[in-house]
Amino acid sequence: MNSVKIDPEDKEILDFLEDIIDETIIRERIKYLDLDDESQLISEEELMAELGISEEDLEKVGDVRFE
């Protein structure tokens, strides 16, 4: 089995791209929710469970800001 060496700069870029992909997945999961409909309010834990998002997923993505 051959081992591939990754340049530290390339590793940094790969990590950045993985973070973007993880953020994109989370954004897609919540894209179609109507967050202004008060009759549909649920807790953060319930929302995460419904969407299949774990605390580990959030840690991978880091701080996400919606503008």
C-alpha positions as CSV (number, residue, x, y, z in Angstrom):
1,M,0.0,0.0,0.0
2,N,1.4,3.4,-1.1
3,S,1.3,6.3,1.3
4,V,0.6,9.8,-0.2
5,K,2.3,12.7,1.4
6,I,0.2,15.9,1.5
7,D,2.0,19.3,1.6
8,P,1.0,21.2,4.7
9,E,-0.4,24.1,2.6
10,D,-2.5,21.6,0.6
11,K,-3.7,20.1,3.9
12,E,-4.8,23.5,5.1
13,I,-6.7,24.0,1.8
14,L,-8.3,20.5,2.1
15,D,-9.4,21.3,5.7
16,F,-10.9,24.6,4.6
17,L,-12.8,22.9,1.7
18,E,-14.1,20.2,4.1
19,D,-15.4,23.0,6.4
20,I,-17.2,24.6,3.5
21,I,-18.7,21.3,2.4
22,D,-19.9,20.6,6.0
23,E,-21.5,24.1,6.2
24,T,-23.2,23.6,2.9
25,I,-24.7,20.3,4.0
26,I,-26.1,21.9,7.1
27,R,-27.4,24.9,5.2
28,E,-29.2,22.5,2.7
29,R,-30.7,20.6,5.6
30,I,-32.4,23.8,7.0
31,K,-33.0,25.5,3.6
32,Y,-36.7,24.7,3.3
33,L,-37.8,25.3,6.9
34,D,-40.1,28.2,7.5
35,L,-38.3,29.7,10.6
36,D,-40.9,32.5,10.9
37,D,-43.9,30.2,11.4
38,E,-44.4,30.3,15.2
39,S,-46.7,27.3,15.1
40,Q,-43.8,25.2,14.0
41,L,-41.4,26.3,16.8
42,I,-39.3,23.5,18.3
43,S,-36.2,23.4,20.4
44,E,-32.7,23.4,19.0
45,E,-32.2,19.8,20.1
46,E,-35.4,18.7,18.4
47,L,-34.4,20.5,15.2
48,M,-31.0,18.9,15.2
49,A,-32.4,15.5,15.8
50,E,-35.0,16.0,13.0
51,L,-32.3,17.0,10.5
52,G,-29.8,14.4,11.7
53,I,-27.2,17.0,12.8
54,S,-25.0,16.0,15.7
55,E,-22.9,18.1,18.0
56,E,-19.9,16.6,16.2
57,D,-21.2,18.0,12.9
58,L,-21.4,21.5,14.5
59,E,-17.9,21.2,15.9
60,K,-16.6,20.3,12.4
61,V,-18.1,23.3,10.8
62,G,-17.2,25.8,13.6
63,D,-18.8,29.2,13.9
64,V,-21.4,29.7,11.2
65,R,-23.0,33.1,10.7
66,F,-26.1,33.7,8.6
67,E,-26.5,37.2,7.1
